[in-house]
Amino acid sequence: MDAILFLIFAAIAVGCAINVVLQTHPISSALSLVGVMVALAVLYLLLGGPFIAAVQVIVYAGAIMVLFTFTIMLLNTGAESPQRRQALRTAIALPLIFSLAGLVSYLAARQADSTSVVSFGDFTGGDPHTFGYALFTTYLLPFEVTSILILIAIVGAVVLAKKEI
Amino acid sequence: MPAQVPLSWYLILSAVLFATGAAGFLLRRNIITVFMCIELMLNAVNLSFVTFSHKFGKVDGHIFSFFVMVVAAAEAAVGLAIILTVFKNRATLEVDEISSMKL
């Protein structure tokens, strides 16, 4: 059952990821990216992380992608025009990309010992209680620094997008 | 069909997603799509973090990927504001045409 669920959602994730790259209109890419994120959220659930799966859907698929969609609709630029020497670029890029994916996959498969398997329910340390406890004890300082980072990002975004300061 | 999934499958999926994001980053010319490909690469890395968290039985990987999400949200807000400003000044989103900083 685990393997079937993994294969289904891995296929959805890879298919949507390829669609993100292939679509010429940004709004189609954005919707495909939402598909990738939701599929990854299901995989996080299989890996025993209900909290991180919920955050993935709420923050990534919910907040960040809505921001992207707003910007695409605000700018309203339409589809990308075909670029010069597209065939040449693709012919050079695709072998490189495939070799990157192949090399990293090979190394990952070789490094991970074959005995380690992922089965649902093995790891239950990703529940909100454990997560919150670690976040507010071990990782308290990074958490507080993050709040300052977000404050800076808010101010920066307002200053950048404002018409006149 | 095995009942359990080998750990390496998750890592291979992560590598494939990362390579796809890198391909889009290098091949696409619309700056918003390029930005979305960066988000795709961040997601691929998050999957690795959560996978290793499962392997070692600790919650630390989840916390790392949580911080990655927070930084990605901040980055998206600032990056999209920059894209808005660039579009206001140059009326284009093609990365080849905004290669110089001078107007």
Interface residues (C-beta under 8 A of the other chain):
Chain A: M1 D2 A3 I4 F6 A10 A13 V14 A17 I18 V20 V21 P26 S29 A30 L33 V36 M37 L40 L43 Y44 L46 L47 G48 G49 F51 I52 V55 Q56 V59 Y60 A63 I64 L67 F68 T71 I72 L74 L75 T77 E80 Q83 R89 T90 A93 L94 I97 F98 L100 A101 V104 S105 A108 A109 A112 S114 S116 V117 V118 S119 D122 F123 G125 G126 T130 F131 A134 L135 T138 Y139 P142 T146 L149 I150 I152 A153 I154 G156 A157 V158 L160 A161
Chain B: M1 P2 A3 Q4 V5 P6 L7 S8 W9 Y10 L11 I12 L13 S14 A15 V16 L17 F18 A19 T20 G21 A22 A23 G24 L26 L27 R28 R29 N30 I32 T33 F35 M36 C37 E39 L40 N43 N46 L47 V50 T51 S53 H54 K55 G57 K58 V59 D60 H62 I63 S65 F66 F67 M69 V70 V71 A72 A73 A74 E75 A76 A77 V78 L80 A81 I82 I83 L84 T85 F87 L93 E94 D96
